[in-house]
Amino acid sequence: MPTDPDAAIDHDGPVTPYRQLADILKARIARGDWRLGRPIASETRLVQEYGLARSTVRRAIAVLVEEGVVWTVQGRGTYVGQPPAGSA
């Protein structure tokens, strides 16, 4: 499981690429790349940065949403933390 926020995706490793990306994004949030309530990089940027399919990026983000690390606003982006009260 990669903990280096700048780690590359290991396509041949035992951990699926979407899970690797989810772990990388969590590490980037933990080190302060994106602050609470602020957006993370766009899907398009993550696709380009990590060389993954958009569906893989979306699956990684879905994992983080399920874990309560981020929340998404359709058409606006993905934000760090929990959604503000009354916004969901």
N, C-alpha and C positions, 0 to 999 in steps of 0.2 A: 504494500500500500504506500504510494508516494506521499511524502510529507513536504517535499521541496516545492514551494509555490511556482518555481520556474521549471519544474520537471516536464519532460516530454512524455507523450503518450506512448506506452509500449504495446504495440498492436499484437505482439506475439506472446505477451505475458499471460499469466493465469487470471488476472483481474480484467474484467471487461473494460473497454475504453470509456464507456459512459460513467462507470464507477470511479475509474481513475480521474476523469475530469471532475466529477463531483468532489472528490477528495482534494484535488488541486485547488478548486474554487473555494472550498472551506478553508484551506490553508491561507489562501490569499486574503480572505475576509479576516481571518484570525490575525494576520500580520498587519492589517490596517490598510490594505490596498483600496478597499471600499468601506466607507463608514456606515454606521447604523442609519437606516432610513434613506440611504443614497443608492442610486442604481449601480449594478455591476455592468460589466461590458455587455454589449449587445450580442444576440445570437450570431449575427453576421461576423462580428469581430472575433468571437470565440471560434467559429468555424475556420476563419482565416488563420488565427493565431495557433490553433492546435491541429489543423489539418484533418478535421473530422467532418462527417456528414451533419447537416442541420438536425436530422432526426436524433443523432447521438447526443448533440448538444442539448436538445430539448429534453431528452430522457435524463441527462445529468441534472438539469435544472429541476425537473419534476422530482427527482430524489431529494434535492435540497428543499423544495417546497414541502414535501412529505415530512421531512425532518424538522421543519420549522426554522430553517436557516434563512430562507428568503421567501418573498411572496411576489407574484406577478400581477401586473395591470395590463390587460390586453391593449395593444397598440401603444403602450408607453414604456414597458420594460420590466425588468426584474430588480427588486429592491432588497437590501439587506435587512433582516430582522422579521418581526411580525407586522402584519398590516395594522395601521392605526384603527382604533375602535370606530365602528360605523362606516368603514370604507369597504368592507367585504360584502 
